[in-house]
Amino acid sequence: MTTQGDIKLTDSFKAYDVRGIVGETITAESVRAVGAAFVDVLDLAGKTVLVGGDMRPSSPEFKDAFAAGATARGGNVLMIGTISTDMLYYAAGVLDAAGVMFTASHNPAAYNGMKMAKAGAVPVSSDTGLFEIRDVAQGYLDAGQVPTAETVGTVEERDILAGYAEYLRSLVDLRGIRPLKVVVDAGNGMAGKTTPAVLGGDVLEALPLEIVDLYFELDGTFPNHPANPLEPENLVDLQKAVVEHGADIGLAFDGDADRCFVIDEKGAPVSPSAITALVARREIARAKAAGEDTPVIIHNLITSKAVPELVAADGGRAVVTRVGHSFIKAVMASEGAVFGGEHSAHYYFRDFFNADTGMLAAMHVLAALGGQDAPLSELADEYEPYVASGEINSEVEDKDAAVAAVLADHEGEDIDVSRMDGTTVSAKDGSWWFNLRPSNTEPFLRYNGEAKDEPTMAAVRDRVLAVVRAER
């Protein structure tokens, strides 16, 4: 077991959050120090500090440890219980208070971590104080103690589930849709708590939805499958259940329920790009009805080009960003964007404090599906005119050399090249594009591509990967 003097917070503090192995790179002692530093760096003495966590076995101990550190430095802790990550963002927005969520999202049970937000759900990242918090906390760990403030903070508790459910329902009204049968795979994660509250009748009035639940028991050991719906093998149970139950739609959430993946009535995945386009259309129409001339939609550069094409056709303005939620949230705020989507199934809403919420995205899809008579597979076809490769990793030591070789292989062709995030190569006739992005932490070069049809997509993919993998 790691002792207090052995802990180096650089092992668990990442660019956007904290993630580590319980008992090794993240411990109760280190969490207590981080709680104290959180109050110090963000100047929260005498102010409310929200503390919540997911269903992982270590989350209760870590919530208490963080609260102890925060109150020692004068923060007034409001314990908001066992929550999803978007419940933290809801509370941080509605209560205008900073807070922390203990979760390691889709990582295995041995992990836990922290997602932090300032008042108003403004993210805390390496650019906005996260590394300062790390350094102050490291100082407390090295000194072996957290100094006690002259005025020690208080601890109170509040259940925010009903308020969260009411807030989401105020944004998307599902009461008038046609009846739908919905299979939801919570993966033993936090959607097992939020789904009955928001989509069911446990907390509020029942909606015209029949919920078929898969793995709703909160269990941070993930006994059925990892709570990571980005991996196709983790969608198999949901796909099978949708077909077996004759359901209209399937929804899969990750462990902390901030991402949502969608399955159609045939058991086929609907791409996050298609969901981004579908929700963008709804949000553009709503913003225009409220008087906005040209609503802004944000998408990252790996999202299908169908998204900016649809946005333009509907009278909106599409803004492309780098991959990563901190970039999306920053541009959402600076552009006043109404909505943003990523290929990884993170969806951001201006009406949700520019934060991401899988549940609100799911509600928009249910509203669109239930507001007309066609099945989801037919509805989704409109938003998926291109064929995507999906993300493909290649282990390459010299990533720059591999990218240079790919560009050399395309020399003289009628293409455009962008260096916004990695390297994006696009055919000027619009028939295909691909992006190569180096991983910052692993020896991987990540390929994403899209084309007008399956043969073109496969030909471009195979050509690029052959060159990349020749550089191993």
N, C-alpha and C positions, 0 to 999 in steps of 0.2 A: 504493500500500500504506500502511495506517495505521502510524504510528510510535508508539512507546511513550508519548510525551508527549501524543499526540492521543487516546488511549483514555479514554472515559468509561464506566465500568461501569454507569451508570444506563441506558445504551442496551441492555444485554443482560440485566440482572438483572430478572426478573419477580417476581410475587408468590410463585410456588411453585417456580421453577427458573430456570436461566440459558439463554438462547436468543439466538444471534446469527449474523451472517454471517461466515464464516471469512475472516480477513485484514482485516476491517473493524471489526466490533464485538466480535469475539472472536479473540484471537491467542495465540501461545505465551507471549508476555511477560505478557499479562493473566492467562492461566491459571496461570502460575508464581506470580504475586502472590496469586491466589485460593487456591492450594494452601497458601501460607504463612499466609494469613489464616484458612483453615479450621482449621489447627492452633491458631492463637492464640485464636480466638474460642471454639472448643469445648474448649479446654484439653486438647489431645491430645499434648502433648510427652511422649515416653516411651511412648506408647500406639500400638496398631495403627491404621493408616489404610488402608482398602481403596480400591484404584483399578482401575476397569475401564472398558470402552468398547465401543461397537458397531462396525459394519463400515464406518463412514464413513471416507473417505480421510484426514481430518484427525485421527481419534481416536488413532492411535498417537503422533503428535507431542504431542498435548495430554495424554495419559496421562503421558508422560515429563516434560513441563513441570510438571504438577501435582505429580508425585512429587518433582521437584527442589525446588519451593517448600516442600512439606510436610516433607521431610527437613531442609532448611535450618533450619527452626524446631523440629526435634527429634522430628517424627513418624516412626514406624517403618512404612514403606509395605509393604503386601502387594499386589503386582500380581496381579490375578485374571483378567487376560486379556481376550479378546473375548467379551463376555457380553450377555445380555438384561438389561433393567432389573430384572425380578423375580429374576434371579440375584444382583444386588447386594443386594436385600432379604433373600434367603435367607442370604447370607454375613453381612450386618449382624446378622441375627437369631441365627443359629447361633453365630457367633464373638463376638457382643456387641461389635461394633466399628463405628465410624463410617466412612463411605465416600462415594465419588463415582462416578457413572456418566456417561460422556461419550456423549451422544446428543442428537439434536434430534427424536426420535420419528418422526413422519410428515412432517416438513418436508423440502423439497427438499435436494439434495446440497450446495448452497452453504452450508447451515446446520450448526451444531453447537451443543452446549450441555452443561449439567451438571444432573443430578439428584442431590441430596445427601440423605444419611440419617445420623442419629445412631446410636449403639449401640442394638441392638434394633430397627433399621429404623424408628425414630421419624423422621418427615419433618422436613426443614429448610425452613422457609418464611419469609415476611416477618415472621411473628409469633414465630418461634422461632430467629432468628439469621441468616437469610439476608442481610438488609440490613446487619447489623453486619459480616458477612464482606465484603460489597461495599465498605463504607466503609474498613475496615482495608486491604483490597487496593488500593483507590484511593490510599490514603496511600503504600503501597509504590511504586506506579506513578509517582506524582507526585515521589517522592524519587529515583526512578531505580534503586532497589536494594531487595533483601530482606535484612535483617540476619541474620547467621548466629548461631544459638544456640550456647551454650557446649558442648552435647552434640548433635552432628549425628545425625540418624536413620539407620536402615538401610533397605535395599530387598531384599525377597525376592519370590519368585513362587510361586503355587499354582494348580493346576487344580481348579476347584470343580464342573465339569460333572457328574461322576458323583455327587457328594454331593447336588447339586441334584436330579438325576433320582431318586435313591433317596428323598429327602425327600418329593417330590411323590407318588411311588408309595406311600409309607407312609400318605398321607392318603386316597387313592382307589385301591382295589384293582380293577384291570381284568382280572385273570387269568381270572375265571369268566364273563365276558360272552359273548354269542354273537358269532361272527365278524362284523366290520364292515369295509366298504371305505370309507376316509376319504380325501378329497382335501384337501390342505393347501396353501394359497397363502401362502408366506412373503414374497412381494413383494420378494425379494432381501434381506430383513432377517434379524434374529437368530433368528426361528423356523426358518430353514434349518439352524441348528445345534442348537437345543433340541429340535425335533420328533423327529429320529432318536434322540436320547438318551433322551427321556422316553417317547415313544409307539412308537418302533421298537426294534430289537434291536441297535443299534450299541454301546451301553454296558452295558445290562442285558439280562436274558432277554427274548425276544420275547413280545409280547402277541398276542391274537387280533385283530389289526388289520392290514389291508392298506393301506399308506400309498401314495397316488398323489401325488407331489410336483410342485408348481408353483413355479418360481423359488426354488429352495433355495440357489443360488449366492450367497454373501455378496458384495454389490456395492452400496456406498453411493452409487453414481451412479443407482441405480434404473432400469435400462435397459428394463424391461418395463412397469411402471406405478408411480405413486406408492404408497408403502407406507402408504396411508391408507384403510382399508376403510370408514370412515364415509361416504365418497363413493360413491354407487351405481355410477358408471362403473368404479371400481376392483375391483368384484366380478364384472364380466362374464365374465372368463376363468374364474374359479372356478365360476360358475354353469353355464357351458357344459361344463366338464370333469366336473362332478358328473353331469350328465345323460348325457354321452357315455360315461362309464365305468360307468354304472349304480351309482353309489356310494350309500351310505346317508346320508352327511353330508359337508358341506364346511366347512372352518375357514379363516378369513382372519385373519392377524395384522398388526399395524402394525409399523413399522420396528424398534422396540426390544422388540416382542413382549409388552408389558404389557396390550394389549387384544386381544380375540378376538371375531370375528363369526361367526355360524353360518348355514349354508345347508342347507335340507332336501333330500330326495332328488329333488324336482321342480325344484330350482334356485331356490326362493323363499327370501328372507331370513327368518330367525326373529328377531323383535325382541329387543333387549337386555332389555326389560322381561319378556318371556316367559322368557328365560334366567335373569333374576334370580329370578322366581317359581319356576322349576324347581329351581334350586340351593337357594333358600331352603327349599323343602319337604324336600329331602334333609338339609340342615343342621339344620333343626328336629327332624326325626326322630332324627338321630344324637345331638343334644344331649339330647333327652328320654330316649333310651335310656341316656345316661350320667348321668341323674339331675337334669337341669335342669327346673324346673317350667315356666317361660315363657321360652324362648329369644328373644333380641332380634335382629331383622333391621333393618338400616338401608337406606333408599332415598332418593334425592333427589326433590324435589317434582315433577319432570317425568316420573318413572317412572309407568307405567300404574297406575291405582288397583286393577287386578287384583292387584298385589303385596300391598298391605296387606290386601285382602280375603282372599286365600289364606293369608297369615300368620296372621290372626285365626282363620280356619277350622281351621287346623292346630294351634292352641294356642300360637302365638307372639305376640310383641308387636312391632309395626312402629313404627319411629321415623323421621320424615321430617326431612331436612336440606336445606340449601342445596346448589346445584350446586357441585362442585369437590372434588378429592380431599383437600385439607387439611381441609375440613369433615367429610367422611366419616370420615377416619382419626381425627380428634379425637373424634367421637361414638362411633365403634367402640370406642375405648379407654375413654371415660367411661361408656359403657353396658354394657361387657363383651359387646358384640354378637358373635354367632357368624358373621355374614355381612353383607355390604353390597353393593348393586349400583347402578349408574348407567345412565342412558339412553344414555350414550356408550360402553358396553361395557367399563367398568372394573368389576372385581369384586374385593372385599376379603374376606379370610378371617382370623378370629381365629387359626386354626392356622398362618397364614402371617404372623404378627407384625402383624396388622391391615393388612397391605399388599395391594396389588393384583397379581394374576397372571392373565394370560389363559390360560396353560397349565392351571392348576388348574381354572379354570372349564370349559375344554374337556373335561377329564377327567371332571368331574361329568356333563356332558351325554352323553359317551360311555357312562358307567356307567348312566345312566338309560335311554338308548336301547338299549344292549346287554343290559339286564336285563329286557326284555320284548320282545314280538314285533311290535308295531305300528311302522309307519314313522314317521320324525320328524315329517312333516307332520301326522299324526294325533295324535301325542303332544303337539306344540306347540299344537294347537288348544285344548286344555284351559287353556292359560296365556295365551291371547290372545282374551278374550271381547269386547274393545272395539276400536274403529277409531281409530288415531292419525294425526295429520296429518304427523308428522315436523317437524323444525325448519325454519322458513321465515324468512329475513331480509328486512327492509325497511329501505332506507336513509332515515333520518329525522334531520334536524338537531335538532329540538326533540322529544326523546323523551318528556319529561314532558307536553308538550302533547298528543302523540298518545295517550298512555295516558289522560289526562284526557278526551279526546274519546271514547274507547272506553267509559269508565265512564259518561259522560253518555248515550251511546247505549243503555246498558243500565239507565238509571235507572228505578226503579219495578218492575223485574222481580224475581222471587223467586230471588235469588242470594246467595251468600256471596263476600266479597272478602278475600283474604289478601295481606299485604305482606312475607311472609317473604323472598322472593328475586324481585325484580321485583313483578309484580302478577298474582295468580291469581284468576280469576273462575270460580265453580262454580255450576251450576244445583242448587238445593236438592232437586230430584227425582232427582238423580244421573244425568241423561241426558247431560250434557256438562260439560267444563271446558276452560279455556285459560289459558295463562300468557304474559305479555309481560315479557321481561327485556332491559334495555338492555346493550349491549356496553360494557365499560369502555375499550376501546381503539379502537373503530371507530364510525362513525355509524350503527350498526345497532340495530334493535329486533327481538328474536328471538321468534317465535311458536311455541308448541307447544300442541297441543290434542288432545282425545280425546272420543269420543262413543259412544253405544250402538250406532250403526249408521252406515254410509257416508253416507247422505243428511244426517243430522243433523250429522256431522262436517264435511261440505263446506259446509253452510249456515252454521254458526257460523264456520268458518274464513274463508269469503268475506266475510261481514258484517264481521268484525273487521278483516281486511286492507284492505277498502275504506275504512274509517274511518281506519286508520293511514296509508295511502298518500295520503289526501286532505290530510294534514298536511305533506306534503313541501314 
